[in-house]
Amino acid sequence: MKYKSNKQKNYKNISCPHCKSKEIVKRGTFETKAHGKQQRYFCKSCNKKFIKRTAFYRMRNNPKKITLSIDLFYRGVSTRKVQEHLRAFYPHNASHKSIYKWIVKYSKIISQFTDKLKLQVGEEIQIDEMEYHRRKYHTKRGVDKNWFIDIIDSKTRFIVSAEYVKAREQKELKSVLKKAKQKTGEQVKIITSDGLLAYPNAIKKVYGFSNKTHRVNVYHNQVNASRGEGFNIMIERLHNNIRQRTKTFRGFHGSVDSAKAIMKGLEIYYNFITKHQTLKRCPYELACPELKEKLNNPNKWLALIELSNQSL
Ligand SMILES: [Zn+2]
């Protein structure tokens, strides 16, 4: 076979997956059913051919079908119903288990990117926990009691940090608080929480204690619900929404690991995909305004997957 001789260019973001060389030339295109026309490259250093590895590399289904399924799922459609929908409109059938796998896979990919974002927030964050019962793997009866611990910023309503965990003790609270601190730096001055006894110490450990003022470096606004003090409406409203949406999740059939990923996807959905009712825009538009232009695609799931892929 003869190829058009192609002058070597520096292709942005492309290096040889075999030897990491940047000496790359284009070598024709080919077509697949799932992904359409694709560019083939040739490495002049090791003489091997390759294609660009996107987040959809080796997937039998195309990005549109995959992101459409993820979007439907987070809008409250069960994986079985998504499958029925796909069967009606796409020739190649996917099982509801594949759809579940896509949700887990791409939630993980996107969160690797979103978990590293630096946020512009207000001075108060609110932390809270909600209880979940997850069906045990391989058994029909047993359930595990798990927790979803999350922190939102009062100003932008962005979910700053959240984790699906097995307990709500020091270790778990500290982990969620630590991530919030990494993403918000010195901006937070007040942390509002319920009366859970583990909070004061966890906050002290993460935010530090000043020997000068004999105080924790952040003000802990602990609200005691049993004394009838109203807890933060904002995070309660968020939790009502999450409860509503997770009803169709059917007790997270699977491992803790996949439940974690599913909840990561929900965090992404809340922060980036849906407009907040009061703010009339997505929380990310306020908390990470630099992303507004980059996410200027009506299919935000796809835009987020592509952004995550570039930053890896
Ligand atoms: Zn090479």
Residues whose N, C-alpha, C, O or C-beta is under 5 A from the ligand:
A	BS01	ZN	C16 H18 C19 K20 S21 C43 S45 C46
